[in-house]
Structures are given as C-alpha cells and as structure tokens.
Amino acid sequence: MSTPPPTPEPRPDLIDRLFELLDHGLDVVHDRVLRPILLIGRTVAYLFVLILVALVLVVATLIGGVRLLDIYVFAGRVWLTDAVIGALSLAAGLIIWRRRRPVTPRTPHD
C-alpha cells in the first residue's frame, strides 16, 4: 500500500476573506457597542423590577400593620391607629431630615 501524495492546502479565496473581515467587524461592534447597551438595559430592567417589588412589600407591610393595630391592638379605635402610624411616619421623616446633606451651590463658569 502506498500513501497518497499530499494535497496542497487550498488558499482561502476572496469571498472567504471578506466574510472573515465582516465577521471580525461585527464581533468588534458587538463587543464595544452593543454589549454595554445590553448591560445597561438589563440593569435598568432589573432595578425597575426591584423597585416595584419593594414598593409592593412596603404597601403590604403598611396595610398589614394598620390592620393589626386597628383590629388586635386597639380593638376598633381607628384614631389610635392613625395616631401611632402618624407618629411613626413623623419620626421616620425627622430621622431622614437630620441625615440629609446640604447641596453645594453651583458656580457659573466664566
């Protein structure tokens, strides 16, 4: 048995080179332009969902707290429930107000 003679490797033709260049160019555009845009869009979408879930949880907690106070703690005295919720809201607002930072005024550029 004899081994067949080695065949020369075919040279890539012009169409193959153009497709390789196009593929490389599209990869570069995807990596430098589209990927950051997609990451920013995904981050915004996740933050939007997280904010909505947090809002639902806060509202559900407030409703549950008002019902708990009104039905079990103060037995139908709605004004006491309103006073407690108002005092807690006032305390939270005062704490947030004390932690605020003053805004530095902007100076116009000359």
Secondary structure, DSSP 8 states (H G I E B T S, - for coil): -------------HHHHHHHHHHHHHHHHIIIIIHHHHHHHHHHHHHHHHHHHHHHHHHHHHHHHHHHIIIIISTT-HHHHHHHHHHHHHHHHHHHHHT-----------
